[in-house]
Amino acid sequence: RQAYALAVDDYTRCLELRPADADAATPTFERAQAERALGRWAAASADYDAAAELFLRRKQKKEAKIAQAQAAFATFEAGDVARALTRLETLSRQLYSSDVRAALVACYWKAGEVAKAEDQWLGLCDMEGAVCTKYVDKSWLLGYRKWTPSLADSMADFLALRVRAAT
């Protein structure tokens, strides 16, 4: 944890040197990653959003969309399911991404929108290249897909058809 706190400080100092520069995209994204590791979800979300804007300035659309998805995940983890839903719905219209759609399933489930979660899941599993069976593996979601813990838990709940009270 201390290494991540030091990383946040280092990236902050780096960004103070060139705060408005498009080259700030990567250090801003990396600071978001460190904030995420510390469980500072609001700060991580804000940095992911800032990184997305900076990536767009550099015409790095793929990186911008990754940052936007991570911002939505951090927003979900911070407890703002409605805002995370809105963000993921927008991304799902913009991207052909099974991962974004799977996260949307988890958000719909958490929000109590069971029919939408089920419809989204069926559509996701029909996508070319989608491997729906992987979403059962929480360690894969957390480690490889970089989902947040609550988002992975919500997917597990959906797959097990468990309903938890919204928090």
Secondary structure, 3 states (H helix, E strand, C coil): CHHHHHHHHHHHHHHHHCCCCHHHHHHHHHHHHHHHHCCCHHHHHHHHHHHHHHHHHCCCHHHHHHHHHHHHHHHHHCCCHHHHHHHHHHHHHHCCCHHHHHHHHHHHHHCCCHHHHHHHHHHHHHCCCCCHHHHHCHHHHHHHCCCCHHHHHHHHHHHCCCCCCCC
